[in-house]
């Protein structure tokens, strides 16, 4: 009989294993598989380096969008420093793990014969979803597209990480109306979209705006607003008298004065909530609401010689359609509004597989974002999310901001994601451009901090991380030949980075000359994670000091602990 791997465990290791098993509850269980990308962060720390040649600036009044080239685990690592609790909405379209060698784990393509295929995929997703959760605001929402290959397991994984109580909905999107003919039994037409909140009590899902066809329904109007008419008798669930007896009551109508009342008077007609078959139904409101609103919101008209009560369904600025769980519309077709659209933007030689319908992404972002939301896609692929954000801003004059993360396998980031966004901003075919700003960063690495020299290396490589974190990119003072200190700003803040403690005095002198009227954040190099307040006593304005690299390392240590849980 083969030996069990537990035979070589120490007593302490066995106790830890038992404790872990005792913690198990109902939910998803899989064999966690080590991932080289994640393990790399135990030897090297990811940082970001800007590629200035790819910067796009079209309107200084608009926010800066970001494209990060690199493995998304590493970019999520850096985002946990720059954007912790800052993201409003996350949209992702991860690899579907079809087994057709379209996705790699530890540099090996995964096929259907790999018996650990599902465990590897869940290990891959779990690490990233846990990092992503830390980025969301308390009001934040995460959206994930998926198909049948991993839908069931992914839903349980989301329940575990984000909480079943925070599941806002599961959508079915018909993205291939013709059906997939190579399916053996049923021609698949749809995929799923999971929608979760960080805290469902604080999340908001907006209604869809009404289109022209919707507005055509509101052909009548009074002094308040346009309206459509609907029967005051409730239909559907809980519409029977036996189910809601408090909503079954007589209403009296005076045909001469056109009045409604709950009080019976001589000559007034009694109206009851009976349908055309004479079944006892219910009214839409209770008596209290009836008395409050009936004068402006109800009216009576004759239908086949009988008086019937109708309710006004109003069209106001806040009116819209509640999103439904099945999305069926030709605009969601991934062929015409995904593949063909991308070819129109980048040329017919573009061979990117399975881009999402632009309209499917636009619609989900329309109901999950505000005009100033920050949106992250860490499986950015062809960049559909970025285009959706830009078009939504153009549509409602918003200032949404996107962060796109993707690796550069087969040059996807350089040859698809970035060029697509550039074309959308500058214009393509018969489409006018959409003014926006973009900065492009690549993932770089520094040795894991073990020595004082490692600390200096990390600090010298941290300029972009700190500028992204503070959203300050305009250079006020920087000596590129000598890394002593640098000062950056935006419309509301100054950020000073002091790379060498011997340059504190010079930096303070420069800040005094500037005499900033806005917030000032000062990052200062420190071997022992502290700083001397006396070094900054000459400054006569409010400021915050943060020692580096400790400000960065503290975040990275927490992520490392999270990975080992």
C-alpha positions in Angstrom: 0.0 0.0 0.0 1.3 3.4 -0.9 2.3 5.6 2.0 0.1 8.6 2.8 1.7 12.0 2.6 0.6 12.6 6.2 3.0 9.9 7.5 5.9 12.5 7.3 3.9 15.3 9.0 5.0 16.5 12.4 2.6 16.5 15.3 2.1 20.3 14.9 1.4 19.9 11.2 -1.2 17.2 11.8 -2.9 19.4 14.5 -3.0 22.3 12.1 -4.6 20.0 9.5 -7.3 18.8 11.9 -8.1 22.4 12.9 -8.5 23.3 9.2 -10.8 20.4 8.6 -12.9 21.3 11.6 -13.4 24.8 10.2 -15.0 23.3 7.1 -18.7 24.2 6.6 -21.2 23.8 3.9 -19.8 25.2 0.7 -17.2 24.6 -2.0 -14.3 22.3 -1.4 -11.4 21.9 -3.8 -7.7 21.0 -3.7 -5.8 24.3 -3.7 -3.1 24.2 -6.3 0.1 26.3 -5.9 0.5 29.0 -8.6 3.9 30.2 -9.6 2.6 33.7 -10.3 1.4 34.1 -6.8 4.5 32.4 -5.3 6.7 34.8 -7.2 5.6 37.5 -4.8 7.4 35.7 -2.0 10.7 36.3 -3.9 9.9 39.6 -5.7 7.6 42.5 -5.1 5.6 43.9 -8.1 5.8 47.6 -8.9 4.7 49.7 -11.9 6.7 51.5 -14.5 5.1 53.9 -16.9 5.5 53.6 -20.7 5.4 57.3 -21.5 5.3 56.6 -25.3 1.7 55.3 -24.8 0.3 58.2 -22.8 -2.8 59.8 -24.3 -3.9 63.3 -23.2 -6.9 64.8 -25.0 -8.7 66.8 -22.2 -6.9 68.0 -19.0 -10.3 68.6 -17.3 -11.1 64.8 -17.4 -9.8 62.1 -15.1 -6.9 59.8 -16.1 -7.7 56.2 -17.1 -5.1 53.4 -16.6 -4.0 50.4 -18.6 -1.8 48.0 -16.7 0.2 45.4 -18.7 1.1 42.4 -16.6 -0.3 39.4 -14.8 -3.5 40.4 -13.1 -2.5 38.8 -9.8 0.5 41.2 -9.7 -1.5 44.2 -10.7 -4.1 43.4 -8.1 -1.2 43.2 -5.7 -0.2 46.8 -6.5 -3.7 48.0 -6.6 -4.1 46.9 -3.1 -1.7 49.7 -2.2 -2.9 52.3 -4.7 -6.7 51.7 -4.7 -7.7 49.9 -1.6 -11.4 50.6 -0.9 -11.5 53.1 -3.9 -13.2 51.0 -6.6 -16.9 51.5 -7.2 -17.5 48.7 -9.8 -15.5 45.7 -11.0 -16.5 44.0 -14.2 -14.6 40.8 -15.2 -14.8 38.2 -18.0 -12.4 35.5 -16.8 -11.2 32.5 -18.8 -14.1 30.0 -19.0 -12.0 26.9 -18.5 -13.5 25.1 -21.5 -10.6 22.6 -21.6 -9.7 23.6 -25.1 -6.2 24.9 -24.2 -7.3 28.5 -24.2 -6.1 29.2 -20.6 -2.7 28.5 -18.9 -1.9 27.7 -15.3 1.8 27.6 -14.3 2.7 28.1 -18.0 0.9 25.0 -19.1 -2.3 25.1 -21.2 -5.1 23.3 -19.5 -7.0 20.7 -21.5 -10.0 18.4 -20.7 -7.7 15.5 -19.7 -6.3 17.4 -16.8 -8.0 15.9 -13.8 -7.2 18.9 -11.6 -8.6 21.3 -14.2 -11.4 22.6 -12.0 -9.2 22.8 -8.9 -6.6 24.8 -10.7 -9.2 27.2 -12.1 -10.8 27.7 -8.6 -7.4 28.3 -7.1 -6.6 30.8 -9.8 -10.0 32.6 -9.3 -10.0 32.5 -5.5 -6.7 34.3 -5.1 -7.8 37.1 -7.5 -11.4 37.5 -6.1 -10.1 37.8 -2.6 -7.6 40.6 -3.6 -10.4 42.3 -5.6 -12.8 42.4 -2.7 -10.3 44.5 -0.7 -10.4 47.1 -3.5 -14.2 47.7 -3.4 -15.8 50.5 -1.5 -18.5 49.5 1.0 -21.0 50.5 -1.7 -19.1 48.6 -4.4 -20.4 45.9 -6.8 -18.5 43.1 -8.7 -19.9 41.6 -11.9 -18.6 38.4 -13.5 -19.5 36.9 -16.8 -19.2 33.1 -17.0 -20.7 30.1 -18.9 -21.8 26.6 -17.9 -18.3 25.2 -17.6 -17.6 26.8 -14.2 -20.9 28.6 -13.4 -21.9 26.3 -10.6 -18.6 26.3 -8.8 -18.0 30.0 -9.4 -21.3 30.9 -7.8 -20.4 28.9 -4.7 -16.9 30.6 -4.7 -18.5 34.0 -4.8 -20.9 33.0 -2.0 -17.9 32.0 0.1 -15.8 35.2 -0.6 -18.5 37.9 -0.9 -21.3 36.2 1.0 -24.5 34.6 -0.2 -26.5 37.5 1.3 -24.6 39.9 -1.0 -25.7 38.2 -4.2 -27.7 40.8 -6.0 -28.7 38.7 -9.0 -27.8 36.1 -11.6 -28.5 37.2 -15.1 -28.8 35.2 -18.3 -27.6 37.0 -21.4 -28.4 35.6 -24.8 -25.2 36.4 -26.6 -25.4 33.8 -29.4 -29.1 33.8 -30.6 -28.2 31.3 -33.4 -27.0 28.8 -30.9 -23.7 26.9 -30.8 -24.1 24.2 -33.3 -21.1 22.1 -32.2 -22.8 21.4 -28.8 -23.7 17.8 -28.6 -27.2 17.9 -27.2 -28.5 21.5 -26.9 -27.3 24.5 -28.9 -26.1 27.0 -26.3 -27.3 30.6 -26.7 -26.5 32.1 -23.4 -24.0 32.9 -20.7 -24.4 34.1 -17.1 -23.6 37.3 -15.3 -23.1 37.1 -11.5 -23.7 40.3 -9.6 -22.5 40.6 -6.0 -22.1 43.6 -3.7 -19.5 44.1 -1.0 -22.4 45.0 1.3 -25.9 44.6 -0.2 -27.4 47.0 2.3 -25.4 49.8 0.7 -25.4 48.8 -2.9 -27.6 50.4 -5.6 -28.8 49.0 -8.9 -30.3 51.7 -11.2 -33.2 51.3 -13.5 -32.6 51.4 -17.3 -33.5 54.7 -18.9 -36.7 54.6 -21.0 -36.3 54.5 -24.8 -38.5 56.1 -27.3 -40.8 53.0 -27.5 -41.2 53.1 -23.8 -42.0 56.8 -23.8 -44.7 56.2 -26.5 -46.7 54.3 -23.9 -47.1 57.6 -21.9 -49.4 59.3 -24.3 -51.7 61.0 -21.7 -50.8 63.8 -19.4 -52.1 65.9 -16.6 -50.8 68.9 -14.7 -48.2 66.7 -13.0 -46.6 64.6 -15.8 -47.2 62.3 -18.7 -48.6 58.9 -17.7 -49.8 55.6 -18.9 -52.9 53.9 -17.5 -52.9 50.5 -15.8 -55.7 48.7 -14.0 -56.0 49.4 -10.3 -56.7 45.7 -9.8 -53.5 43.8 -8.8 -52.4 40.9 -11.1 -49.8 38.2 -10.7 -48.5 36.9 -7.4 -50.4 37.8 -4.2 -53.3 39.3 -6.1 -56.0 37.0 -4.8 -58.3 38.1 -2.0 -57.4 35.1 0.1 -53.7 36.0 -0.1 -54.0 39.7 0.7 -57.5 40.2 2.4 -56.6 43.7 3.6 -56.4 44.8 0.0 -59.9 43.7 -0.8 -62.4 46.4 0.1 -65.2 48.3 -1.7 -64.6 51.7 -3.3 -67.6 53.9 -4.1 -67.9 56.0 -7.2 -70.2 59.0 -8.0 -70.6 59.0 -11.8 -72.1 62.5 -11.8 -69.3 64.2 -9.9 -66.6 61.7 -10.9 -65.6 61.2 -7.2 -64.2 58.1 -5.4 -64.7 57.4 -1.7 -64.5 54.7 0.9 -67.7 55.9 2.4 -71.0 54.5 1.0 -73.5 57.2 0.0 -76.9 57.1 -1.7 -76.6 56.9 -5.4 -72.9 56.0 -5.4 -71.8 52.8 -7.2 -69.9 50.1 -5.4 -66.8 48.9 -7.2 -64.9 45.8 -6.1 -61.6 44.2 -7.4 -63.1 41.5 -9.5 -61.5 40.4 -12.8 -63.3 39.6 -16.0 -64.1 36.1 -14.8 -65.6 37.4 -11.6 -62.7 36.2 -9.4 -62.0 38.1 -6.2 -58.7 39.9 -6.6 -57.2 42.8 -4.6 -56.5 46.5 -5.2 -52.9 47.7 -5.6 -53.1 49.9 -2.5 -54.4 49.7 1.0 -57.0 52.1 2.3 -54.5 54.6 3.8 -52.6 55.0 0.5 -55.9 55.2 -1.4 -57.0 58.1 0.7 -53.7 59.9 0.3 -53.3 59.5 -3.5 -56.6 58.8 -5.1 -57.4 62.4 -6.0 -54.4 62.7 -8.3 -53.4 59.1 -9.2 -56.7 57.3 -9.9 -59.5 57.8 -12.5 -62.5 55.8 -13.7 -63.4 55.0 -17.3 -66.0 52.8 -18.9 -64.9 49.4 -20.3 -67.6 47.5 -22.2 -70.3 49.5 -20.4 -68.8 49.0 -16.9 -67.0 51.5 -14.7 -63.4 50.4 -14.0 -60.7 52.1 -11.8 -57.4 52.9 -13.4 -54.1 54.0 -11.9 -51.7 56.5 -13.5 -48.3 55.1 -14.2 -46.2 58.3 -14.4 -43.3 59.2 -16.5 -40.9 61.4 -14.5 -37.2 62.1 -14.6 -36.7 59.2 -12.2 -38.8 56.7 -14.1 -37.1 53.8 -15.6 -37.4 50.0 -16.2 -36.2 47.7 -13.5 -33.6 45.4 -14.9 -34.8 41.8 -15.5 -32.8 38.6 -15.1 -33.0 37.5 -18.8 -31.4 39.8 -21.3 -32.5 39.0 -24.8 -31.8 41.6 -27.5 -30.0 41.6 -30.8 -27.6 44.2 -29.4 -26.1 41.6 -27.1 -25.0 39.4 -30.0 -21.3 38.8 -29.4 -20.7 38.2 -33.1 -22.1 41.5 -34.6 -21.4 43.7 -31.6 -18.2 42.0 -30.4 -16.2 40.3 -33.1 -17.3 42.5 -36.0 -17.1 45.7 -34.0 -13.5 44.9 -33.0 -12.6 44.2 -36.6 -14.2 47.6 -37.6 -12.0 49.3 -35.0 -8.7 47.5 -35.5 -9.1 46.0 -39.0 -10.1 42.6 -40.3 -6.8 41.1 -39.5 -7.6 41.2 -35.8 -8.0 37.7 -34.5 -8.9 38.2 -30.9 -11.3 35.4 -29.8 -14.7 36.0 -28.1 -14.8 39.8 -27.4 -17.9 40.7 -25.4 -20.8 42.6 -27.0 -20.1 46.3 -26.3 -23.8 46.8 -25.4 -23.9 44.0 -22.9 -21.0 45.6 -21.0 -22.4 49.2 -21.4 -25.8 48.1 -20.1 -24.5 46.4 -17.0 -22.3 49.4 -16.2 -25.1 51.8 -16.8 -27.1 50.2 -13.9 -24.2 49.6 -11.5 -22.2 52.9 -11.8 -22.6 56.6 -11.1 -21.3 59.4 -13.4 -18.0 59.6 -11.4 -17.5 55.9 -10.7 -14.1 54.2 -10.8 -14.4 50.9 -12.8 -11.9 48.1 -12.7 -11.6 45.2 -15.2 -8.7 42.8 -14.4 -9.4 40.5 -17.2 -9.5 43.3 -19.7 -8.9 41.2 -22.9 -9.7 43.3 -25.9 -10.7 46.4 -23.9 -14.5 46.3 -24.3 -14.9 47.6 -20.7 -12.8 50.6 -21.5 -14.8 51.5 -24.6 -18.0 51.0 -22.7 -16.9 53.4 -20.0 -15.9 56.1 -22.6 -19.2 55.7 -24.5 -21.2 55.9 -21.3 -19.4 59.1 -20.4 -20.2 60.5 -23.8 -23.8 59.5 -23.4 -24.5 61.1 -20.1 -21.6 63.6 -19.8 -20.1 61.5 -17.0 -16.6 61.3 -15.7 -16.2 57.6 -15.1 -12.7 56.3 -14.9 -11.4 52.9 -15.9 -8.5 50.7 -14.9 -7.8 47.9 -17.4 -5.4 45.0 -16.4 -4.3 42.3 -18.8 -1.2 40.3 -19.5 0.6 40.7 -22.8 0.3 37.1 -24.0 0.4 37.1 -27.8 0.9 40.9 -27.5 -2.8 41.3 -26.6 -2.2 44.4 -24.4 0.1 46.2 -26.9 -1.7 45.1 -30.1 -5.4 44.9 -29.1 -6.3 46.5 -25.7 -4.3 49.7 -26.1 -4.8 50.3 -29.8 -8.6 49.8 -29.4 -8.8 52.4 -26.6 -6.6 54.7 -28.6 -8.8 54.4 -31.7 -12.0 55.0 -29.6 -10.4 58.2 -28.2 -9.1 59.4 -31.6 -12.0 58.2 -33.7 -12.3 55.3 -36.2 -14.2 54.5 -39.4 -17.2 56.9 -39.3 -17.1 57.3 -35.5 -15.9 60.5 -34.0 -13.4 60.3 -31.1 -14.2 60.6 -27.4 -11.8 62.9 -25.6 -10.1 61.1 -22.7 -6.7 60.6 -21.0 -4.8 57.3 -20.6 -1.6 56.3 -18.8 0.0 52.9 -19.6 2.0 51.0 -17.0 4.0 47.8 -17.1 4.6 45.5 -14.2 8.1 45.4 -12.9 9.7 43.7 -9.9 12.2 44.4 -7.1 13.8 41.8 -4.8 11.8 40.9 -1.7 12.9 43.3 1.0 15.4 41.6 3.2 18.2 44.2 3.5 18.5 48.0 3.8 19.7 48.0 0.2 16.5 46.2 -0.9 14.5 49.0 0.9 16.3 51.6 -1.2 15.7 49.7 -4.4 12.0 49.4 -3.7 11.7 53.2 -2.9 13.6 54.2 -6.1 11.1 52.0 -8.1 8.0 53.3 -6.3 7.4 56.7 -7.9 4.6 55.5 -10.2 2.9 53.5 -7.3 2.9 56.6 -5.1 1.7 58.9 -7.9 -1.1 56.5 -8.8 -2.1 56.1 -5.2 -2.4 59.9 -4.7 -3.6 60.6 -8.3 -0.9 63.3 -8.7 1.0 63.1 -12.1 1.9 66.7 -13.0 5.6 67.2 -12.3 6.4 70.2 -10.2 10.0 69.4 -9.3 12.0 66.3 -10.3 15.7 65.6 -10.8 15.9 62.6 -13.1 19.7 62.4 -12.9 19.8 62.4 -9.1 17.1 60.6 -7.1 16.9 63.0 -4.2 13.2 64.2 -4.1 10.3 64.9 -6.5 7.1 66.9 -6.2 3.9 66.2 -8.1 0.5 67.7 -8.1 -3.1 67.7 -9.3 -5.9 70.3 -8.9 -6.4 69.4 -5.2 -3.2 68.0 -3.8 0.6 68.0 -3.8 2.7 64.8 -3.3 6.3 65.0 -2.3 8.5 61.9 -2.5 11.9 62.1 -0.6 14.1 59.2 -1.8 17.0 60.1 0.5 16.7 61.4 4.1 19.6 63.7 3.4 17.2 65.6 0.9 14.5 66.3 3.5 15.7 69.9 4.0 15.9 70.7 0.3 12.5 69.3 -0.3 11.0 71.3 2.5 12.7 74.4 1.2 11.1 73.8 -2.2 7.6 73.2 -0.7 7.9 76.5 1.2 8.7 78.3 -2.1 5.6 76.7 -3.7 3.5 77.6 -0.6 0.8 75.1 -1.5 -2.9 76.0 -0.8 -4.1 72.4 -1.1 -3.4 69.1 0.8 0.2 68.0 0.9 1.3 64.4 1.3 5.0 63.7 1.9 6.5 60.2 1.5 9.9 60.0 3.1 12.5 57.2 2.9 13.1 55.6 6.3 15.1 52.5 7.3 13.3 52.0 10.6 9.8 52.9 9.4 9.7 56.2 11.4 10.5 59.8 10.8 11.6 62.8 12.9 8.9 65.4 13.2 11.6 68.1 13.7 12.8 67.5 10.1 9.5 69.1 8.9 9.1 71.9 11.5 9.9 74.6 9.0 6.7 73.8 7.0 3.9 76.3 7.8 1.0 74.5 6.2 -0.9 71.3 6.9 0.7 68.1 5.6 0.8 64.3 6.2 4.0 62.3 6.3 4.2 58.6 5.4 7.4 56.6 5.8 8.4 54.5 2.8 8.9 51.7 2.0 6.9 50.7 5.1 3.7 52.3 3.7 4.0 49.8 0.8 5.4 46.9 2.6 2.6 46.9 5.2 0.0 46.4 2.5 2.1 43.7 0.8 2.6 41.8 4.0 -1.2 41.7 4.6 -1.7 40.3 1.1 0.9 37.6 1.7 -0.9 36.5 4.8 -4.2 36.5 2.9 -2.7 34.1 0.3 -1.6 31.7 3.0 -5.1 31.4 4.5 
